[in-house]
Amino acid sequence: MIHSQKNSVGKTTLLRALLYALGYNIPGTKRFSLDKHEIECIVINDNDQRFKLVRKTANYLICDNRENMQSYCLPEQADELHALFY
């Protein structure tokens, strides 16, 4: 759960950054443009496989699962990427 008694402290920005790191086409917030940052995320699936996702730009993501590194062109290859860990 992400909670704060205050508004404008980053809750929505954090959730948007997470979805963006997972390969979704998510807009930033007023004060934080996602496509101007490199965002990393670690995903562990039900089979205990670990994936390091590095979103370089709005259209480019790298997935490293320790065995190999694969790049994805987004949104064209989003389904292929999500099939790895969903």
Summary of the structure (lengths in Angstrom):
residues: 86
radius of gyration: 13.7
end to end distance: 20.9
largest distance: 42.9
contacts: 193
relative contact order: 0.16
helix: 26%
strand: 30%
